[in-house]
Amino acid sequence: MRPSHAKTAFVLALFLLGTPLALIAGEATDDGGEQRFLTRVRRLTFEGRRAGEGYFSPEGKKLVFQSERDAANPFYQIYLMDLETGETERVSPGHGKTTCPFLRPGTNDVLFGSTHHDPESERWQREELELRASGKERRYAWDYDPEMELWVRDAETGELRRLTNARGYDAEASYSPDGEWIVFSSTRGAYSSELTSEETKLLELNPSFFGELFRMRADGSGLEQLTDAPGYDGGPFFFPDGERIVWRRFDREGLIADIFTAAADGSEARQVTDFGAMSWAPYVHPSGEYILFASNKLGFSNFEIFMVDVDGQREPVRITHTDGFDGLPVPSPDGSKLVWTSSRHKGEGGQLYMGDWNHEAARAALAASPKRAAAE
Amino acid sequence: MAKKRIGTLAALALLGMGLPGLPAGATESGLRQHVEALASDAWQGRMTGSEGAVATVEYLVEQLTALGAQPLPGEDDFVLEFEFTAGTDDTGSAITLEDASVESPDPSGGQSFAGTGLVQALSFSEDGEVTGPAVFAGYGMVVPDDDEFFYDSYAGIDVEGKIVVALRYFPEDAEDETRARLSRFAGLRYKAMQARERGALAMVVITGPRSPNAGEVVPMAFDAAVADSGLLAVSANAEVAEKLLAYGSTKTLEEIQKSFDDANPHVVGFDLEGLELTIKASVRREKKIGRNVVGILPGAVPAGSNGSGGSNGSNGSPDKPYLVIGAHFDHLGKGRTAGSLADKSEADAIHYGADDNASGVAAALSVAGRLAGKETTRKLVLAFWSGEEIGILGSADFVKNGPLAVEEIAAYINFDMVGRSKDNKLSLQAAGSSPVWPSLIEQSNVPVGFDLSIQNDPYLPTDSTSFNTVKVPTLNFFTGSHEDYHRPSDTAEKINYEDLERISQLGTLIAGKVSRLDAPPEFVTVERKVEEGGGRDGVRAFTGTIPDYGTEVEGLLLSGVIEGGPADEGGLLGGDVIVQFGEKEISNIYDYTYALDAVKIGVPVKIVFLRDGERQETTITPRSRD
């Protein structure tokens, strides 16, 4: 699960813990609608309690993802799957928490957020394992660990490099198509300046409120802040041409989120959804024509995948039609496949799914969609 | 790291390979060839012990020879024989009623009953003759005490040294929930065991006038798994039953049965006073020879290993040095056995068994072809079982008496009914038997791409269960049941060869990975979900539904319905999901089985089902099985 959305962690907890999800009124369980766009849908991951956040390598032959599958570590670690042979290896250090991996074009570099450098990280692991061994289960919640920093591992040589070094949660990073830039989300602002008493309280209750987008060079130099709006900005990705970025912005209370795009320097920000629900986890299709994202518009814990044209001119079109969670959609670089995270197997956590993506049907459906009221 | 790379290359090489001697892309036609051979008219449905089975054995021996396989250690060839009971018949069982007050021998000789339709041995009876006093024990049932419910036909009566007379089935008028409980303990073999444990001399079973098959003797079931039950057991018809009960009660048999039919645990049996009963049971069991076909595939010592390659090499031999891949090749012959679901119009037709299990044989052969001669740490054993359809006999004999010690077997991979994949679906069952399966399955399926359903339960109606019993991790490939299951219409042209080829690819990758594991897979004992209380012969209801065992949904998904059966007549279709049966919510196959146990023959039952996500209702009327 991309942790990004998680002031609303309690919402996610509903599906992550396998709570039975009621049918939303009027929504049937058939996936007839899904088959318009997605065929040969299959579950990709089976090992461990959870897996999610799958991102393709630029040539589409590998997939990097996070998964809880190590008996000794109850938190996510990062894994690299060879999509031709199925061989899968862990690329993160093995201890601590990690999240949000991304592969750097033209290199063997794997970028991810990690707390393994934190001397306390092994203690958190032990405590979590002891809690689970006692038969209890913490509600799934992402804690915006201020020790989280961005790290890169060379999957060939094993070399590990640290890219950020500022107190505050640094994660949700991705590369530009040319591999020269990184965009990410950080709560560092909350730790680097004097906070008012109201802000101090907010940091305790809802640290993600302080999440803003940043951009830097691939070696960690040239840091710039791209956003400065109240509420959590996170989960940024570049458009296929590298000119613009897409991300999601939460409101002040952290319950409603919408999809935004902007130029790569943060200017010309544009809102493309307005469901009044939690719309997040956007990713641009490699055609550059539309954005895939997830929203709980149809029910508090029933996340479905939608798509919207990049300018948000028309009403978003629904893609998935299954009970429970479907989100974090990521198309393959050739646009022919979709990988996403789903709890449709009714397991205790999300797992990665893959299906064949019908781009032509998607274009047609978007063209037929009515104009979005908010778009003039 | 280096090791990983080797694994990658090996996996790629395996995927690209066809069967030996065939051009690339010919593997699919190889599979077709095997299925068409096994499911041909010539082999007559491959009934265990039949000529058709012998011909199939010859074919499989040829295939093993072509693969370069060797017999198992200590064996001269690939054929492993086992003895089994092919049928039973009665050769003169009799019941004699004498008046006990008359000095023995009764000058009148008493009343003797024998002959077809009057008295017949139960198929599991011992041979012999006993004389003694008799006692009526109601339904002769014992349901273990579980706090909520208690039923013991022997509470308050003494059967030691006596002949027990008991009703077949279970109380007819019990509440649904009670019926469901009772039916699990109504098997005749189980009833006989209970009587024997209480010191009974023999058991006479009568079918009450208020039950299905009223007044008839119990047919001699084709019970291949018979071992002596250790008790003389016969059934008697209504005429004999009336005469017997007249010794203990002035009521009619119907009245007596009715008093037991609400399952009141306080209604007890009674002595048949003044009766001296003689039971003679005479059963002929036809013994036949079944044949498994098993060989060891040629392998290659992995690069970097300093092993001698010999089976006794202490250096090169890994812990648990064998991996067994198998499938049963037997089927139902012309369907004259309990397993056939053919309707009357198809009686005596060849049951081709193309899916069940020519498809599994073809898949196992194909996997073996891809792995033979390849680098593996463990030796691959290729096994074709007989006797599966009549009680998993061949594989059970192998794990008990076979030339391989089960402790040497790292895992068993089974293919049973893998030819009917639909919509890219495949089930991998028994995955709970080892923690290695999810990881091996995940990695192996990435390049093959099935929409997998993974099921943990290792207690399956197929040969993998024999291995689970001896604590060997198992995995079973299965593409689901269908309307041709166990019928003559399970034919070769209905097989999905394209997906069968992909099943072979997936099986090859998984088997290859197991064969190269440093440590053998750990075995996990999975708890049984349903307690079996004496066989399923208490189940009488026929609804004509074909559950889809391969897909996990909330409810019971039907893969089809038997034509002309109650479900068909009620308008149910494949794809429907039954969510309520009578008043009982159905959330899985176990709930359904439980609900069926409670069903009354001929009484309409309300069914609530989902079709295309919409709740609908219908009514079906269950029929009697025989």
Interface residues (C-beta under 8 A of the other chain):
Chain A: A28 T29 D30 G32 R40 V41 R42 R43 L44 T45 F46 E47 G48 R69 M81 D82 L83 E84 T85 G86 E87 T88 E89 H345 K346 M354
Chain B: K4 G7 T8 A11 L12 N424 P438 S439 I441 E442 Q443 S444 N445 V446 P447 G449 F450 D451 L452 I454 L509 E552 E554 L610 D612 G613 E614
